[in-house]
Amino acid sequence: MNNKGFSKPKPGGARLLAYDLVSQVNRNGAYANLRLPELLANSDLDLRDRSFVTELSYGTLRMQGKHDFAISKKADRPMAELDEKIV
């Protein structure tokens, strides 16, 4: 634990679960509201991390159109040619 009382996030924790959900929605057409409870049920995350996964994934999906638009205006190639892990 650092001096502010916060611990360093574990790799593969809440952030990875949120990434997995967003990826499943984008690649497979999964419904976030149906898939998220399944992913959370199979995780060992505490309530705080589960809440973080929910906010991070739903917020990412909600803002994805704006982010994609901004990236498309500045990118030197079409969105379809960009690495999906980065975008």
C-alpha positions, 0 to 999 in steps of 0.5 A, spaced: 500 500 500 502 506 498 502 512 503 495 515 501 492 508 503 490 506 496 493 499 493 496 498 486 491 495 481 492 488 480 493 486 473 487 482 470 482 485 475 477 490 474 480 494 468 481 487 464 474 485 466 471 492 463 476 491 457 473 484 456 466 486 456 467 492 451 471 487 446 465 482 446 460 488 445 464 490 439 467 484 436 461 479 437 455 484 438 454 482 445 449 486 449 452 489 455 446 489 460 446 481 459 453 479 459 456 484 464 452 480 470 455 473 467 462 476 467 461 479 474 458 472 477 464 469 475 469 474 478 472 474 485 471 482 485 469 485 491 463 490 491 467 496 489 471 493 484 464 490 481 461 498 481 468 500 477 467 495 472 460 497 471 462 504 470 468 503 466 465 499 461 458 502 460 461 509 460 466 507 455 460 504 451 456 510 452 462 515 449 465 510 444 461 514 438 464 521 440 471 518 441 471 514 434 469 521 431 475 524 434 480 519 432 477 519 425 478 526 424 486 526 427 488 519 424 492 518 418 488 512 416 481 509 416 478 507 423 477 500 420 485 499 419 487 502 426 489 496 431 482 495 435 486 494 441 488 501 441 482 504 439 
